[in-house]
Amino acid sequence: MASTQAQATNKDFYILGPSVKPDNGVLEAIYSLQYLPQNYQLLLPSDSQADEMFQIEITSHIKKNALSKRVHFVSAEEATAPEAFASAMLKMARTA
């Protein structure tokens, strides 16, 4: 019975966060991740046109709070197309 519980707690949970844009709740989502168990991962959709200064602020916040292994950026296309999103999640799960 104990091994069943251990297996259940080792699963990763992926949360699709808001798009990487100022005033979109991105920093709040990253901050909230600190209070969740280590097996929770945050996926943030972003595009190549994201505000560079805001991207630097986000990256700084992630590094400062040691969340680099739990916050993942995916392209906006991957986040909107179900098949591409599933593929991105599988790719991240395999590299973790």
Phi and psi restraints in degrees (range 20) as a CNS / XPLOR table:
assign (resid 1 and name C) (resid 2 and name N)
       (resid 2 and name CA) (resid 2 and name C) 1.0 -64.2 20.0 2
assign (resid 2 and name N) (resid 2 and name CA)
       (resid 2 and name C) (resid 3 and name N) 1.0 -36.0 20.0 2
assign (resid 2 and name C) (resid 3 and name N)
       (resid 3 and name CA) (resid 3 and name C) 1.0 -67.8 20.0 2
assign (resid 3 and name N) (resid 3 and name CA)
       (resid 3 and name C) (resid 4 and name N) 1.0 -32.1 20.0 2
assign (resid 3 and name C) (resid 4 and name N)
       (resid 4 and name CA) (resid 4 and name C) 1.0 -64.4 20.0 2
assign (resid 4 and name N) (resid 4 and name CA)
       (resid 4 and name C) (resid 5 and name N) 1.0 -42.5 20.0 2
assign (resid 4 and name C) (resid 5 and name N)
       (resid 5 and name CA) (resid 5 and name C) 1.0 -65.5 20.0 2
assign (resid 5 and name N) (resid 5 and name CA)
       (resid 5 and name C) (resid 6 and name N) 1.0 -39.5 20.0 2
assign (resid 5 and name C) (resid 6 and name N)
       (resid 6 and name CA) (resid 6 and name C) 1.0 -63.6 20.0 2
assign (resid 6 and name N) (resid 6 and name CA)
       (resid 6 and name C) (resid 7 and name N) 1.0 -39.7 20.0 2
assign (resid 6 and name C) (resid 7 and name N)
       (resid 7 and name CA) (resid 7 and name C) 1.0 -65.4 20.0 2
assign (resid 7 and name N) (resid 7 and name CA)
       (resid 7 and name C) (resid 8 and name N) 1.0 -39.0 20.0 2
assign (resid 7 and name C) (resid 8 and name N)
       (resid 8 and name CA) (resid 8 and name C) 1.0 -66.2 20.0 2
assign (resid 8 and name N) (resid 8 and name CA)
       (resid 8 and name C) (resid 9 and name N) 1.0 -33.8 20.0 2
assign (resid 8 and name C) (resid 9 and name N)
       (resid 9 and name CA) (resid 9 and name C) 1.0 -82.0 20.0 2
assign (resid 9 and name N) (resid 9 and name CA)
       (resid 9 and name C) (resid 10 and name N) 1.0 -12.7 20.0 2
assign (resid 9 and name C) (resid 10 and name N)
       (resid 10 and name CA) (resid 10 and name C) 1.0 -86.6 20.0 2
assign (resid 10 and name N) (resid 10 and name CA)
       (resid 10 and name C) (resid 11 and name N) 1.0 -4.0 20.0 2
assign (resid 10 and name C) (resid 11 and name N)
       (resid 11 and name CA) (resid 11 and name C) 1.0 -76.7 20.0 2
assign (resid 11 and name N) (resid 11 and name CA)
       (resid 11 and name C) (resid 12 and name N) 1.0 141.3 20.0 2
assign (resid 11 and name C) (resid 12 and name N)
       (resid 12 and name CA) (resid 12 and name C) 1.0 -88.8 20.0 2
assign (resid 12 and name N) (resid 12 and name CA)
       (resid 12 and name C) (resid 13 and name N) 1.0 142.8 20.0 2
assign (resid 12 and name C) (resid 13 and name N)
       (resid 13 and name CA) (resid 13 and name C) 1.0 -115.0 20.0 2
assign (resid 13 and name N) (resid 13 and name CA)
       (resid 13 and name C) (resid 14 and name N) 1.0 130.5 20.0 2
assign (resid 13 and name C) (resid 14 and name N)
       (resid 14 and name CA) (resid 14 and name C) 1.0 -106.7 20.0 2
assign (resid 14 and name N) (resid 14 and name CA)
       (resid 14 and name C) (resid 15 and name N) 1.0 129.5 20.0 2
assign (resid 14 and name C) (resid 15 and name N)
       (resid 15 and name CA) (resid 15 and name C) 1.0 -111.9 20.0 2
assign (resid 15 and name N) (resid 15 and name CA)
       (resid 15 and name C) (resid 16 and name N) 1.0 125.0 20.0 2
assign (resid 15 and name C) (resid 16 and name N)
       (resid 16 and name CA) (resid 16 and name C) 1.0 -84.4 20.0 2
assign (resid 16 and name N) (resid 16 and name CA)
       (resid 16 and name C) (resid 17 and name N) 1.0 111.6 20.0 2
assign (resid 16 and name C) (resid 17 and name N)
       (resid 17 and name CA) (resid 17 and name C) 1.0 -86.9 20.0 2
assign (resid 17 and name N) (resid 17 and name CA)
       (resid 17 and name C) (resid 18 and name N) 1.0 -175.8 20.0 2
assign (resid 17 and name C) (resid 18 and name N)
       (resid 18 and name CA) (resid 18 and name C) 1.0 -74.1 20.0 2
assign (resid 18 and name N) (resid 18 and name CA)
       (resid 18 and name C) (resid 19 and name N) 1.0 161.7 20.0 2
assign (resid 18 and name C) (resid 19 and name N)
       (resid 19 and name CA) (resid 19 and name C) 1.0 -62.7 20.0 2
assign (resid 19 and name N) (resid 19 and name CA)
       (resid 19 and name C) (resid 20 and name N) 1.0 147.9 20.0 2
assign (resid 19 and name C) (resid 20 and name N)
       (resid 20 and name CA) (resid 20 and name C) 1.0 -75.8 20.0 2
assign (resid 20 and name N) (resid 20 and name CA)
       (resid 20 and name C) (resid 21 and name N) 1.0 91.3 20.0 2
assign (resid 20 and name C) (resid 21 and name N)
       (resid 21 and name CA) (resid 21 and name C) 1.0 -146.3 20.0 2
assign (resid 21 and name N) (resid 21 and name CA)
       (resid 21 and name C) (resid 22 and name N) 1.0 144.6 20.0 2
assign (resid 21 and name C) (resid 22 and name N)
       (resid 22 and name CA) (resid 22 and name C) 1.0 -57.6 20.0 2
assign (resid 22 and name N) (resid 22 and name CA)
       (resid 22 and name C) (resid 23 and name N) 1.0 147.8 20.0 2
assign (resid 22 and name C) (resid 23 and name N)
       (resid 23 and name CA) (resid 23 and name C) 1.0 59.7 20.0 2
assign (resid 23 and name N) (resid 23 and name CA)
       (resid 23 and name C) (resid 24 and name N) 1.0 32.0 20.0 2
assign (resid 23 and name C) (resid 24 and name N)
       (resid 24 and name CA) (resid 24 and name C) 1.0 -116.1 20.0 2
assign (resid 24 and name N) (resid 24 and name CA)
       (resid 24 and name C) (resid 25 and name N) 1.0 4.9 20.0 2
assign (resid 24 and name C) (resid 25 and name N)
       (resid 25 and name CA) (resid 25 and name C) 1.0 86.6 20.0 2
assign (resid 25 and name N) (resid 25 and name CA)
       (resid 25 and name C) (resid 26 and name N) 1.0 12.4 20.0 2
assign (resid 25 and name C) (resid 26 and name N)
       (resid 26 and name CA) (resid 26 and name C) 1.0 -65.3 20.0 2
assign (resid 26 and name N) (resid 26 and name CA)
       (resid 26 and name C) (resid 27 and name N) 1.0 -49.0 20.0 2
assign (resid 26 and name C) (resid 27 and name N)
       (resid 27 and name CA) (resid 27 and name C) 1.0 -63.0 20.0 2
assign (resid 27 and name N) (resid 27 and name CA)
       (resid 27 and name C) (resid 28 and name N) 1.0 -36.0 20.0 2
assign (resid 27 and name C) (resid 28 and name N)
       (resid 28 and name CA) (resid 28 and name C) 1.0 -65.8 20.0 2
assign (resid 28 and name N) (resid 28 and name CA)
       (resid 28 and name C) (resid 29 and name N) 1.0 -39.0 20.0 2
assign (resid 28 and name C) (resid 29 and name N)
       (resid 29 and name CA) (resid 29 and name C) 1.0 -64.9 20.0 2
assign (resid 29 and name N) (resid 29 and name CA)
       (resid 29 and name C) (resid 30 and name N) 1.0 -42.5 20.0 2
assign (resid 29 and name C) (resid 30 and name N)
       (resid 30 and name CA) (resid 30 and name C) 1.0 -65.5 20.0 2
assign (resid 30 and name N) (resid 30 and name CA)
       (resid 30 and name C) (resid 31 and name N) 1.0 -44.2 20.0 2
assign (resid 30 and name C) (resid 31 and name N)
       (resid 31 and name CA) (resid 31 and name C) 1.0 -60.3 20.0 2
assign (resid 31 and name N) (resid 31 and name CA)
       (resid 31 and name C) (resid 32 and name N) 1.0 -42.6 20.0 2
assign (resid 31 and name C) (resid 32 and name N)
       (resid 32 and name CA) (resid 32 and name C) 1.0 -64.0 20.0 2
assign (resid 32 and name N) (resid 32 and name CA)
       (resid 32 and name C) (resid 33 and name N) 1.0 -31.0 20.0 2
assign (resid 32 and name C) (resid 33 and name N)
       (resid 33 and name CA) (resid 33 and name C) 1.0 -59.8 20.0 2
assign (resid 33 and name N) (resid 33 and name CA)
       (resid 33 and name C) (resid 34 and name N) 1.0 -29.2 20.0 2
assign (resid 33 and name C) (resid 34 and name N)
       (resid 34 and name CA) (resid 34 and name C) 1.0 -60.8 20.0 2
assign (resid 34 and name N) (resid 34 and name CA)
       (resid 34 and name C) (resid 35 and name N) 1.0 -26.4 20.0 2
assign (resid 34 and name C) (resid 35 and name N)
       (resid 35 and name CA) (resid 35 and name C) 1.0 -93.8 20.0 2
assign (resid 35 and name N) (resid 35 and name CA)
       (resid 35 and name C) (resid 36 and name N) 1.0 -2.9 20.0 2
assign (resid 35 and name C) (resid 36 and name N)
       (resid 36 and name CA) (resid 36 and name C) 1.0 -96.3 20.0 2
assign (resid 36 and name N) (resid 36 and name CA)
       (resid 36 and name C) (resid 37 and name N) 1.0 157.0 20.0 2
assign (resid 36 and name C) (resid 37 and name N)
       (resid 37 and name CA) (resid 37 and name C) 1.0 -57.9 20.0 2
assign (resid 37 and name N) (resid 37 and name CA)
       (resid 37 and name C) (resid 38 and name N) 1.0 159.3 20.0 2
assign (resid 37 and name C) (resid 38 and name N)
       (resid 38 and name CA) (resid 38 and name C) 1.0 -61.1 20.0 2
assign (resid 38 and name N) (resid 38 and name CA)
       (resid 38 and name C) (resid 39 and name N) 1.0 -20.2 20.0 2
assign (resid 38 and name C) (resid 39 and name N)
       (resid 39 and name CA) (resid 39 and name C) 1.0 -85.1 20.0 2
assign (resid 39 and name N) (resid 39 and name CA)
       (resid 39 and name C) (resid 40 and name N) 1.0 8.0 20.0 2
assign (resid 39 and name C) (resid 40 and name N)
       (resid 40 and name CA) (resid 40 and name C) 1.0 -96.9 20.0 2
assign (resid 40 and name N) (resid 40 and name CA)
       (resid 40 and name C) (resid 41 and name N) 1.0 129.9 20.0 2
assign (resid 40 and name C) (resid 41 and name N)
       (resid 41 and name CA) (resid 41 and name C) 1.0 -116.8 20.0 2
assign (resid 41 and name N) (resid 41 and name CA)
       (resid 41 and name C) (resid 42 and name N) 1.0 145.6 20.0 2
assign (resid 41 and name C) (resid 42 and name N)
       (resid 42 and name CA) (resid 42 and name C) 1.0 -112.9 20.0 2
assign (resid 42 and name N) (resid 42 and name CA)
       (resid 42 and name C) (resid 43 and name N) 1.0 125.9 20.0 2
assign (resid 42 and name C) (resid 43 and name N)
       (resid 43 and name CA) (resid 43 and name C) 1.0 -104.7 20.0 2
assign (resid 43 and name N) (resid 43 and name CA)
       (resid 43 and name C) (resid 44 and name N) 1.0 124.7 20.0 2
assign (resid 43 and name C) (resid 44 and name N)
       (resid 44 and name CA) (resid 44 and name C) 1.0 -116.4 20.0 2
assign (resid 44 and name N) (resid 44 and name CA)
       (resid 44 and name C) (resid 45 and name N) 1.0 114.7 20.0 2
assign (resid 44 and name C) (resid 45 and name N)
       (resid 45 and name CA) (resid 45 and name C) 1.0 -70.3 20.0 2
assign (resid 45 and name N) (resid 45 and name CA)
       (resid 45 and name C) (resid 46 and name N) 1.0 134.3 20.0 2
assign (resid 45 and name C) (resid 46 and name N)
       (resid 46 and name CA) (resid 46 and name C) 1.0 -143.2 20.0 2
assign (resid 46 and name N) (resid 46 and name CA)
       (resid 46 and name C) (resid 47 and name N) 1.0 159.8 20.0 2
assign (resid 46 and name C) (resid 47 and name N)
       (resid 47 and name CA) (resid 47 and name C) 1.0 -124.3 20.0 2
assign (resid 47 and name N) (resid 47 and name CA)
       (resid 47 and name C) (resid 48 and name N) 1.0 169.4 20.0 2
assign (resid 47 and name C) (resid 48 and name N)
       (resid 48 and name CA) (resid 48 and name C) 1.0 -68.1 20.0 2
assign (resid 48 and name N) (resid 48 and name CA)
       (resid 48 and name C) (resid 49 and name N) 1.0 -14.6 20.0 2
assign (resid 48 and name C) (resid 49 and name N)
       (resid 49 and name CA) (resid 49 and name C) 1.0 -95.5 20.0 2
assign (resid 49 and name N) (resid 49 and name CA)
       (resid 49 and name C) (resid 50 and name N) 1.0 13.5 20.0 2
assign (resid 49 and name C) (resid 50 and name N)
       (resid 50 and name CA) (resid 50 and name C) 1.0 -63.4 20.0 2
assign (resid 50 and name N) (resid 50 and name CA)
       (resid 50 and name C) (resid 51 and name N) 1.0 145.8 20.0 2
assign (resid 50 and name C) (resid 51 and name N)
       (resid 51 and name CA) (resid 51 and name C) 1.0 -58.6 20.0 2
assign (resid 51 and name N) (resid 51 and name CA)
       (resid 51 and name C) (resid 52 and name N) 1.0 119.8 20.0 2
assign (resid 51 and name C) (resid 52 and name N)
       (resid 52 and name CA) (resid 52 and name C) 1.0 -62.6 20.0 2
assign (resid 52 and name N) (resid 52 and name CA)
       (resid 52 and name C) (resid 53 and name N) 1.0 -41.6 20.0 2
assign (resid 52 and name C) (resid 53 and name N)
       (resid 53 and name CA) (resid 53 and name C) 1.0 -64.4 20.0 2
assign (resid 53 and name N) (resid 53 and name CA)
       (resid 53 and name C) (resid 54 and name N) 1.0 -39.2 20.0 2
assign (resid 53 and name C) (resid 54 and name N)
       (resid 54 and name CA) (resid 54 and name C) 1.0 -67.7 20.0 2
assign (resid 54 and name N) (resid 54 and name CA)
       (resid 54 and name C) (resid 55 and name N) 1.0 -38.5 20.0 2
assign (resid 54 and name C) (resid 55 and name N)
       (resid 55 and name CA) (resid 55 and name C) 1.0 -61.2 20.0 2
assign (resid 55 and name N) (resid 55 and name CA)
       (resid 55 and name C) (resid 56 and name N) 1.0 -40.6 20.0 2
assign (resid 55 and name C) (resid 56 and name N)
       (resid 56 and name CA) (resid 56 and name C) 1.0 -64.6 20.0 2
assign (resid 56 and name N) (resid 56 and name CA)
       (resid 56 and name C) (resid 57 and name N) 1.0 -40.6 20.0 2
assign (resid 56 and name C) (resid 57 and name N)
       (resid 57 and name CA) (resid 57 and name C) 1.0 -63.3 20.0 2
assign (resid 57 and name N) (resid 57 and name CA)
       (resid 57 and name C) (resid 58 and name N) 1.0 -42.8 20.0 2
assign (resid 57 and name C) (resid 58 and name N)
       (resid 58 and name CA) (resid 58 and name C) 1.0 -63.5 20.0 2
assign (resid 58 and name N) (resid 58 and name CA)
       (resid 58 and name C) (resid 59 and name N) 1.0 -48.6 20.0 2
assign (resid 58 and name C) (resid 59 and name N)
       (resid 59 and name CA) (resid 59 and name C) 1.0 -60.0 20.0 2
assign (resid 59 and name N) (resid 59 and name CA)
       (resid 59 and name C) (resid 60 and name N) 1.0 -41.3 20.0 2
assign (resid 59 and name C) (resid 60 and name N)
       (resid 60 and name CA) (resid 60 and name C) 1.0 -62.1 20.0 2
assign (resid 60 and name N) (resid 60 and name CA)
       (resid 60 and name C) (resid 61 and name N) 1.0 -43.5 20.0 2
assign (resid 60 and name C) (resid 61 and name N)
       (resid 61 and name CA) (resid 61 and name C) 1.0 -64.2 20.0 2
assign (resid 61 and name N) (resid 61 and name CA)
       (resid 61 and name C) (resid 62 and name N) 1.0 -39.6 20.0 2
assign (resid 61 and name C) (resid 62 and name N)
       (resid 62 and name CA) (resid 62 and name C) 1.0 -64.8 20.0 2
assign (resid 62 and name N) (resid 62 and name CA)
       (resid 62 and name C) (resid 63 and name N) 1.0 -46.5 20.0 2
assign (resid 62 and name C) (resid 63 and name N)
       (resid 63 and name CA) (resid 63 and name C) 1.0 -66.1 20.0 2
assign (resid 63 and name N) (resid 63 and name CA)
       (resid 63 and name C) (resid 64 and name N) 1.0 -43.3 20.0 2
assign (resid 63 and name C) (resid 64 and name N)
       (resid 64 and name CA) (resid 64 and name C) 1.0 -59.6 20.0 2
assign (resid 64 and name N) (resid 64 and name CA)
       (resid 64 and name C) (resid 65 and name N) 1.0 -34.3 20.0 2
assign (resid 64 and name C) (resid 65 and name N)
       (resid 65 and name CA) (resid 65 and name C) 1.0 -101.9 20.0 2
assign (resid 65 and name N) (resid 65 and name CA)
       (resid 65 and name C) (resid 66 and name N) 1.0 14.5 20.0 2
assign (resid 65 and name C) (resid 66 and name N)
       (resid 66 and name CA) (resid 66 and name C) 1.0 52.3 20.0 2
assign (resid 66 and name N) (resid 66 and name CA)
       (resid 66 and name C) (resid 67 and name N) 1.0 49.1 20.0 2
assign (resid 66 and name C) (resid 67 and name N)
       (resid 67 and name CA) (resid 67 and name C) 1.0 -112.3 20.0 2
assign (resid 67 and name N) (resid 67 and name CA)
       (resid 67 and name C) (resid 68 and name N) 1.0 13.3 20.0 2
assign (resid 67 and name C) (resid 68 and name N)
       (resid 68 and name CA) (resid 68 and name C) 1.0 -56.7 20.0 2
assign (resid 68 and name N) (resid 68 and name CA)
       (resid 68 and name C) (resid 69 and name N) 1.0 -34.4 20.0 2
assign (resid 68 and name C) (resid 69 and name N)
       (resid 69 and name CA) (resid 69 and name C) 1.0 -84.2 20.0 2
assign (resid 69 and name N) (resid 69 and name CA)
       (resid 69 and name C) (resid 70 and name N) 1.0 -5.8 20.0 2
assign (resid 69 and name C) (resid 70 and name N)
       (resid 70 and name CA) (resid 70 and name C) 1.0 -115.6 20.0 2
assign (resid 70 and name N) (resid 70 and name CA)
       (resid 70 and name C) (resid 71 and name N) 1.0 -10.4 20.0 2
assign (resid 70 and name C) (resid 71 and name N)
       (resid 71 and name CA) (resid 71 and name C) 1.0 -113.1 20.0 2
assign (resid 71 and name N) (resid 71 and name CA)
       (resid 71 and name C) (resid 72 and name N) 1.0 126.8 20.0 2
assign (resid 71 and name C) (resid 72 and name N)
       (resid 72 and name CA) (resid 72 and name C) 1.0 -128.2 20.0 2
assign (resid 72 and name N) (resid 72 and name CA)
       (resid 72 and name C) (resid 73 and name N) 1.0 136.7 20.0 2
assign (resid 72 and name C) (resid 73 and name N)
       (resid 73 and name CA) (resid 73 and name C) 1.0 -97.4 20.0 2
assign (resid 73 and name N) (resid 73 and name CA)
       (resid 73 and name C) (resid 74 and name N) 1.0 132.6 20.0 2
assign (resid 73 and name C) (resid 74 and name N)
       (resid 74 and name CA) (resid 74 and name C) 1.0 -123.4 20.0 2
assign (resid 74 and name N) (resid 74 and name CA)
       (resid 74 and name C) (resid 75 and name N) 1.0 153.2 20.0 2
assign (resid 74 and name C) (resid 75 and name N)
       (resid 75 and name CA) (resid 75 and name C) 1.0 -67.5 20.0 2
assign (resid 75 and name N) (resid 75 and name CA)
       (resid 75 and name C) (resid 76 and name N) 1.0 153.6 20.0 2
assign (resid 75 and name C) (resid 76 and name N)
       (resid 76 and name CA) (resid 76 and name C) 1.0 -59.9 20.0 2
assign (resid 76 and name N) (resid 76 and name CA)
       (resid 76 and name C) (resid 77 and name N) 1.0 -34.0 20.0 2
assign (resid 76 and name C) (resid 77 and name N)
       (resid 77 and name CA) (resid 77 and name C) 1.0 -65.0 20.0 2
assign (resid 77 and name N) (resid 77 and name CA)
       (resid 77 and name C) (resid 78 and name N) 1.0 -39.9 20.0 2
assign (resid 77 and name C) (resid 78 and name N)
       (resid 78 and name CA) (resid 78 and name C) 1.0 -65.7 20.0 2
assign (resid 78 and name N) (resid 78 and name CA)
       (resid 78 and name C) (resid 79 and name N) 1.0 -32.8 20.0 2
assign (resid 78 and name C) (resid 79 and name N)
       (resid 79 and name CA) (resid 79 and name C) 1.0 -78.6 20.0 2
assign (resid 79 and name N) (resid 79 and name CA)
       (resid 79 and name C) (resid 80 and name N) 1.0 -23.4 20.0 2
assign (resid 79 and name C) (resid 80 and name N)
       (resid 80 and name CA) (resid 80 and name C) 1.0 -96.9 20.0 2
assign (resid 80 and name N) (resid 80 and name CA)
       (resid 80 and name C) (resid 81 and name N) 1.0 -29.8 20.0 2
assign (resid 80 and name C) (resid 81 and name N)
       (resid 81 and name CA) (resid 81 and name C) 1.0 -91.2 20.0 2
assign (resid 81 and name N) (resid 81 and name CA)
       (resid 81 and name C) (resid 82 and name N) 1.0 120.2 20.0 2
assign (resid 81 and name C) (resid 82 and name N)
       (resid 82 and name CA) (resid 82 and name C) 1.0 -55.3 20.0 2
assign (resid 82 and name N) (resid 82 and name CA)
       (resid 82 and name C) (resid 83 and name N) 1.0 -41.6 20.0 2
assign (resid 82 and name C) (resid 83 and name N)
       (resid 83 and name CA) (resid 83 and name C) 1.0 -68.1 20.0 2
assign (resid 83 and name N) (resid 83 and name CA)
       (resid 83 and name C) (resid 84 and name N) 1.0 -41.7 20.0 2
assign (resid 83 and name C) (resid 84 and name N)
       (resid 84 and name CA) (resid 84 and name C) 1.0 -67.4 20.0 2
assign (resid 84 and name N) (resid 84 and name CA)
       (resid 84 and name C) (resid 85 and name N) 1.0 -37.3 20.0 2
assign (resid 84 and name C) (resid 85 and name N)
       (resid 85 and name CA) (resid 85 and name C) 1.0 -65.2 20.0 2
assign (resid 85 and name N) (resid 85 and name CA)
       (resid 85 and name C) (resid 86 and name N) 1.0 -44.9 20.0 2
assign (resid 85 and name C) (resid 86 and name N)
       (resid 86 and name CA) (resid 86 and name C) 1.0 -61.7 20.0 2
assign (resid 86 and name N) (resid 86 and name CA)
       (resid 86 and name C) (resid 87 and name N) 1.0 -40.8 20.0 2
assign (resid 86 and name C) (resid 87 and name N)
       (resid 87 and name CA) (resid 87 and name C) 1.0 -63.3 20.0 2
assign (resid 87 and name N) (resid 87 and name CA)
       (resid 87 and name C) (resid 88 and name N) 1.0 -42.9 20.0 2
assign (resid 87 and name C) (resid 88 and name N)
       (resid 88 and name CA) (resid 88 and name C) 1.0 -63.0 20.0 2
assign (resid 88 and name N) (resid 88 and name CA)
       (resid 88 and name C) (resid 89 and name N) 1.0 -40.8 20.0 2
assign (resid 88 and name C) (resid 89 and name N)
       (resid 89 and name CA) (resid 89 and name C) 1.0 -64.7 20.0 2
assign (resid 89 and name N) (resid 89 and name CA)
       (resid 89 and name C) (resid 90 and name N) 1.0 -42.0 20.0 2
assign (resid 89 and name C) (resid 90 and name N)
       (resid 90 and name CA) (resid 90 and name C) 1.0 -64.0 20.0 2
assign (resid 90 and name N) (resid 90 and name CA)
       (resid 90 and name C) (resid 91 and name N) 1.0 -41.2 20.0 2
assign (resid 90 and name C) (resid 91 and name N)
       (resid 91 and name CA) (resid 91 and name C) 1.0 -61.6 20.0 2
assign (resid 91 and name N) (resid 91 and name CA)
       (resid 91 and name C) (resid 92 and name N) 1.0 -42.2 20.0 2
assign (resid 91 and name C) (resid 92 and name N)
       (resid 92 and name CA) (resid 92 and name C) 1.0 -67.6 20.0 2
assign (resid 92 and name N) (resid 92 and name CA)
       (resid 92 and name C) (resid 93 and name N) 1.0 -40.4 20.0 2
assign (resid 92 and name C) (resid 93 and name N)
       (resid 93 and name CA) (resid 93 and name C) 1.0 -64.2 20.0 2
assign (resid 93 and name N) (resid 93 and name CA)
       (resid 93 and name C) (resid 94 and name N) 1.0 -34.9 20.0 2
assign (resid 93 and name C) (resid 94 and name N)
       (resid 94 and name CA) (resid 94 and name C) 1.0 -73.5 20.0 2
assign (resid 94 and name N) (resid 94 and name CA)
       (resid 94 and name C) (resid 95 and name N) 1.0 -30.2 20.0 2
assign (resid 94 and name C) (resid 95 and name N)
       (resid 95 and name CA) (resid 95 and name C) 1.0 -87.8 20.0 2
assign (resid 95 and name N) (resid 95 and name CA)
       (resid 95 and name C) (resid 96 and name N) 1.0 -12.6 20.0 2
